[in-house]
Amino acid sequence: MAAGRARPGRTAADPSSDEHPDGALGRTMALRIGSGLDGPGEPEPAGAVGSRPGRRAALLATVLLVLALAAGGVWWYATSGPGAYTEVPAGVEGVLLAEAEAALDAAGLGTTVAEDFDPTVPAGVVVSTDPGPGERVRKDGTVEIVVSKGPDLRTVPEGLAGAPLADAVAALEAVGLVAQEPVREYHDEVPADHVIAVGAEPLAQLPVGTEVALTVSDGREPVTVISVIGATREDAVQGLQDQGLVVTEEPGYSTEFAAGTVMAQSLAPDAQAHRLDPITITVSQGPPLVEVPDVFGQQFGAARTALEALGLVVARENLLGGVFGTVHSQDVAAGTAVPVGSTVTLRVI
């Protein structure tokens, strides 16, 4: 082949041609570059720090680590972090059970139901939830709904009025009610420390813990007896009855107290008694009565002695000078009852 003639398929400018002064160098560089593209070439020592396979492995490990951390973060966020929680919706308290359940179901939350007594929330209405509205709960969590059963009503026992105070208090406590500090009053019929009245009707329904008023007897009211000695019968009776005493009367005779006035009383003045205690007053009938004897024909001296012995006063009236001193007549007939101290006039002849 003649020198300088181009080979078929090659040009004079082809650097890989035998005639190109740098042809061997170009082939060497092409082989080295190709080795970086997984083509044939001269391999680099295994484990070399700057080797391309090592860099690829490190890069791959880094990518995998980042992906793992990202996946772990997403998993934590969704299972334990903020993304795992939601809030209990508002409007689930103070509504009917069905409404609360619907609101929680719409939020993707499960529910459990408990019942409890409540003194103010009507029966069937939600009292509270656990957790409460606005509080955090897991998205797959459950909210407990507490539904009111209405007030816990207790029945007022029968037979409290008239019972001893201690028994009444115990009966109220036994049904979950509370006895107030009792109001004490005097009472003419209910014994001391027994219940006069109850502030609730028997068998009434009251919320548990309700205080029930009790009125308790201190017994009959004490009184200090007034003095009615010397008072008229009418004034004495009225005064003693005003004190609540029960008055009875009996007659008596007295030369000291005028007829119709009180000469004695069974409870002494200033004595301590109680309402409805009995008291007896003695009403003077005036002086006692005596029967005038028949002294006709007696000597005046003897007749006078007999009459004065009966408490009578003797007066003398002489007839014809009364020289004989004999009783001719008397102005009060024999057998007549007259008060002691009455005057009997004897006519003497």
C-alpha positions in Angstrom: 0.0 0.0 0.0 1.4 3.3 -0.9 2.5 5.6 1.9 0.1 8.4 2.7 -2.8 6.6 1.2 -5.7 6.5 3.6 -7.1 3.1 4.7 -10.6 2.4 3.9 -13.0 3.7 6.7 -10.4 6.0 8.1 -9.6 9.6 7.5 -6.3 11.4 7.7 -7.5 13.2 10.8 -8.5 10.0 12.7 -6.3 10.1 15.8 -6.5 6.3 16.1 -4.9 5.7 12.8 -1.5 4.1 12.6 -0.1 7.1 10.9 -1.3 9.6 13.7 1.6 10.4 15.8 -0.6 10.3 19.0 -2.6 7.2 18.0 -1.2 5.0 20.8 -2.0 7.7 23.4 -5.5 8.1 22.1 -6.2 4.4 22.4 -4.9 4.3 25.9 -7.1 7.2 27.0 -10.1 5.7 25.4 -9.5 2.5 27.3 -9.1 4.4 30.6 -12.2 6.4 30.1 -14.2 3.3 29.1 -13.1 1.6 32.3 -15.1 4.1 34.2 -18.2 3.2 32.2 -18.0 -0.5 33.1 -16.3 -1.2 29.8 -13.0 -3.0 29.4 -10.2 -1.2 31.0 -7.6 -1.5 33.6 -9.1 -2.3 37.0 -8.3 -0.3 40.1 -7.1 -2.0 43.3 -9.9 -3.4 45.4 -10.7 -1.4 48.5 -9.0 1.7 47.4 -10.4 4.8 49.1 -10.8 6.7 45.9 -12.2 3.8 43.9 -15.4 4.3 42.1 -17.1 1.1 43.5 -16.4 2.2 47.1 -17.9 5.6 46.4 -21.0 4.0 44.9 -21.4 1.7 47.9 -21.1 4.7 50.4 -23.5 6.7 48.4 -26.0 3.9 48.3 -25.6 3.3 52.1 -26.2 7.0 52.7 -29.3 7.0 50.6 -30.6 3.9 52.3 -29.9 5.4 55.8 -31.7 8.6 54.9 -34.7 6.7 53.5 -34.7 4.5 56.7 -34.6 7.6 58.9 -37.3 9.3 56.9 -39.5 6.1 57.1 -38.8 5.8 60.8 -39.8 9.5 61.3 -42.9 9.0 59.4 -43.7 5.9 61.3 -43.1 7.6 64.7 -45.1 10.6 63.7 -48.0 8.5 62.6 -47.9 6.0 65.5 -46.5 7.8 68.5 -45.9 11.4 67.5 -48.4 14.2 67.0 -49.8 12.6 63.9 -51.1 9.7 66.0 -53.4 12.0 68.0 -56.5 14.0 67.4 -58.8 16.1 69.6 -62.1 15.1 71.1 -64.6 17.2 69.3 -66.6 19.9 71.0 -70.4 19.5 71.6 -70.3 16.1 73.1 -71.4 17.2 76.6 -74.9 18.3 77.5 -76.5 16.5 74.5 -78.3 13.2 74.1 -76.2 10.0 73.9 -77.0 9.4 70.3 -75.7 12.9 69.3 -72.5 12.4 71.2 -71.9 9.0 69.7 -72.5 10.4 66.2 -70.0 13.2 66.7 -67.3 10.9 68.0 -67.9 8.4 65.3 -67.5 11.1 62.7 -64.2 11.9 64.3 -63.2 8.3 63.9 -63.2 7.6 67.6 -64.7 4.6 69.4 -67.0 5.0 72.4 -67.9 3.3 75.6 -70.9 4.3 77.7 -71.2 4.5 81.5 -74.1 5.8 83.6 -74.0 7.9 86.7 -76.5 9.9 88.9 -76.3 13.7 88.5 -78.3 16.2 90.6 -78.7 18.7 87.7 -78.3 17.0 84.3 -81.5 15.3 83.1 -81.6 11.6 82.6 -80.2 10.5 79.1 -78.1 13.6 78.7 -74.3 13.3 78.5 -72.6 14.6 81.7 -69.0 14.3 80.6 -66.5 12.4 78.5 -63.1 11.0 79.2 -61.0 12.5 77.6 -63.0 15.7 77.6 -63.8 18.0 74.6 -60.6 19.5 73.2 -58.3 17.0 74.9 -55.9 14.8 72.9 -56.8 11.2 72.1 -55.3 8.6 69.8 -56.9 8.5 66.4 -57.7 4.9 67.0 -58.6 5.6 70.6 -61.9 5.2 72.6 -63.8 8.0 74.4 -65.9 7.1 77.5 -69.3 8.8 77.6 -70.9 9.3 81.0 -74.7 9.5 80.7 -76.8 11.0 83.5 -79.4 8.8 85.2 -80.8 12.0 86.7 -80.7 12.7 90.5 -80.1 9.9 92.9 -83.5 10.1 94.7 -84.0 8.7 98.2 -87.3 8.1 100.0 -88.1 10.0 103.2 -88.9 7.4 105.9 -92.3 7.3 107.5 -92.9 7.7 111.3 -90.3 10.4 111.9 -92.8 12.8 113.6 -93.2 11.7 117.2 -90.1 9.6 117.2 -87.1 10.2 119.5 -84.6 12.5 117.8 -81.8 9.9 117.7 -84.0 7.4 116.0 -85.1 10.0 113.4 -81.5 11.0 112.6 -80.5 7.4 112.2 -83.5 6.7 109.9 -82.6 9.6 107.6 -78.9 8.6 107.5 -79.8 5.0 106.6 -81.4 6.2 103.3 -78.7 8.7 102.4 -80.4 11.8 103.7 -79.0 14.3 106.3 -80.8 15.7 109.4 -80.3 19.4 109.8 -79.4 20.8 113.2 -82.8 20.6 114.9 -84.9 23.6 115.7 -86.1 23.2 119.3 -89.5 24.3 120.6 -91.6 23.9 123.7 -94.5 21.6 123.2 -97.5 20.8 125.4 -97.9 17.3 124.1 -94.8 16.0 122.4 -92.2 14.8 125.0 -88.8 16.4 125.3 -86.3 15.2 122.6 -89.0 13.8 120.4 -89.6 15.1 116.8 -92.5 17.6 116.5 -92.4 18.1 112.7 -90.3 17.1 109.7 -89.5 19.4 106.8 -90.4 16.8 104.2 -93.5 14.7 103.6 -93.2 11.0 104.3 -92.3 8.9 101.2 -91.2 12.1 99.3 -88.4 11.6 96.9 -85.3 13.7 97.6 -81.8 13.7 96.0 -79.2 11.8 98.0 -77.5 14.0 100.6 -80.5 16.4 100.9 -80.8 18.0 104.4 -84.1 17.5 106.1 -85.3 20.0 108.7 -86.4 18.6 112.1 -88.4 20.5 114.8 -87.7 18.9 118.2 -89.6 19.3 121.4 -88.1 20.7 124.6 -91.1 19.5 126.5 -93.7 21.7 128.2 -92.7 25.3 128.7 -91.5 26.1 132.2 -93.4 28.8 134.2 -92.9 30.7 137.4 -96.2 30.5 139.3 -97.7 33.9 140.1 -99.4 34.8 143.3 -103.2 35.2 143.2 -103.7 35.4 147.0 -106.3 38.1 147.7 -107.3 38.4 144.0 -110.8 38.0 143.0 -111.8 34.6 141.8 -112.1 35.8 138.2 -108.8 37.6 138.0 -107.0 34.7 139.7 -108.4 32.1 137.2 -107.5 34.3 134.2 -103.9 35.0 135.4 -103.1 31.4 136.0 -104.7 30.2 132.7 -102.6 32.8 130.9 -99.5 30.9 132.3 -100.8 27.7 130.8 -101.8 26.2 134.2 -104.9 24.1 134.6 -107.0 25.7 137.3 -109.5 24.0 139.7 -111.4 25.7 142.5 -112.6 24.8 145.9 -114.6 26.9 148.4 -113.3 28.0 151.8 -114.3 30.2 154.7 -112.2 32.9 156.1 -112.6 35.7 158.4 -109.5 37.3 156.8 -110.5 37.2 153.1 -113.7 38.6 151.8 -116.1 36.3 150.0 -115.1 35.8 146.4 -111.4 36.3 146.9 -108.6 33.7 146.8 -107.5 32.7 150.2 -105.1 30.0 149.2 -103.4 28.3 146.2 -101.9 24.8 145.9 -98.7 25.9 144.1 -96.9 28.5 146.1 -96.1 31.9 144.5 -92.7 31.8 142.6 -92.7 28.0 142.5 -91.4 26.5 139.2 -93.9 24.6 137.2 -94.7 23.8 133.5 -97.5 24.5 131.2 -100.6 22.3 131.8 -99.5 21.6 135.4 -102.6 21.6 137.7 -103.2 24.3 140.4 -106.0 24.6 142.9 -107.2 27.9 144.3 -109.4 28.2 147.4 -112.0 30.9 147.0 -113.2 32.4 150.2 -116.9 32.2 151.0 -116.4 34.7 153.8 -116.6 33.7 157.5 -117.8 30.2 158.3 -121.5 29.7 159.1 -122.9 28.7 162.5 -126.3 27.7 163.5 -127.9 30.1 165.9 -129.2 28.2 169.0 -132.5 28.9 170.8 -131.7 30.9 173.9 -135.4 31.8 174.8 -136.0 31.9 178.5 -132.3 31.8 179.4 -130.7 34.4 181.6 -129.0 36.9 179.5 -125.5 36.1 180.8 -125.8 32.4 179.9 -127.3 33.1 176.5 -124.6 35.6 175.7 -121.9 33.0 176.6 -123.4 30.4 174.4 -123.7 32.7 171.4 -120.2 34.2 171.8 -118.8 30.7 172.0 -120.0 30.2 168.4 -118.3 33.4 167.3 -121.4 35.5 167.3 -121.7 39.0 168.6 -124.4 39.5 171.2 -126.5 42.7 171.6 -129.0 43.4 174.4 -132.3 45.2 174.2 -134.2 45.7 177.4 -137.9 45.5 177.6 -139.7 47.2 180.6 -136.2 47.8 182.0 -135.1 44.2 181.7 -135.1 43.9 185.5 -135.5 40.1 185.5 -132.6 39.5 183.0 -134.5 36.8 181.1 -134.3 36.4 177.3 -137.8 37.1 176.0 -136.9 36.8 172.2 -134.0 36.9 169.7 -133.9 38.7 166.3 -132.3 35.7 164.5 -134.5 32.7 164.7 -133.1 29.6 166.3 -131.7 27.2 163.7 -130.6 29.9 161.2 -127.1 29.6 159.8 -125.3 32.8 159.9 -121.6 33.8 159.3 -119.3 33.8 162.3 -119.2 37.4 163.6 -122.8 38.0 162.9 -124.7 40.0 165.5 -127.6 38.4 167.4 -129.8 40.8 169.4 -131.5 39.4 172.5 -134.6 41.2 174.0 -134.4 40.9 177.8 -137.2 41.5 180.3 
